[in-house]
Amino acid sequence: MLLKGKQAVFFDVDDTLYDHLAPFRTAVEQAAGADGMFPYEEAYHRLRYYSDTLSAELGGTEAMEAAGRLEWMRSERFRRTLGEFGMELSEQEAAAVQAAYIGCQYRFDMFPGARELIGRLKEAGHVVGLITNGAGAHQQKKIDSMQLEELIPAELQFITGVVGWDKPDRRIFDHVCGLTGVAPEDSCYIGDSWRNDVIGALGAGWTAIWLNHRHQQPETAHKPHHIASSYEELSRLLLG
């Protein structure tokens, strides 16, 4: 059992608490005309790559919103992603895929065992919260769709577009520690993204748990403290 005494456990949202691939697949099928042979999971990982790299180039969520570049980034990541798989889209076509993506992003179920694990962590007396990259209203709609308000109070839901620093910037993790009063060495972060979640948590001195449910390969020489491939495995790791 990893957790002993009172500790803080924070979760990523996209593709950690719910299946982020599902709305991507629906949007690409509906708006771009992809068929069942299209490599959706491979393309999804490229979308995440372009989302991260474009966001970093443009200064993060807050800077993109201030400059009116957020919607451009969202469409551009689709244009570049699908272009790698032989689907050349105009800016207007890429915007249509992004619109379809947004249209189905708030209709989803949490991964099996996710809600139950959060409840068990709360019952055990741990501080449980969320840290998620993205624009405030956009990410809040996802959180609200999961109906987590009874398990995770608003003051423990940290959206980087609101706070001002995007993962992997350690300042978002330091900010959370300052507000919870829990030291980095007593804080765990769970997420699927190697760049944002593993590298971010390690850089802040937190325990990094990589939820590698898509069986990806490490992207750098960084070493997460633990790796889990499902919520069943994660539950055993954390609580025994």
Beta strands, then each sheet from edge to edge (+ up, - down):
strand 1: 8-11
strand 2: 127-132
strand 3: 157-159
strand 4: 187-191
strand 5: 207-211
strand 6: 226-228
sheet 1: 3+ 2+ 1+ 4+ 5+ 6+
end
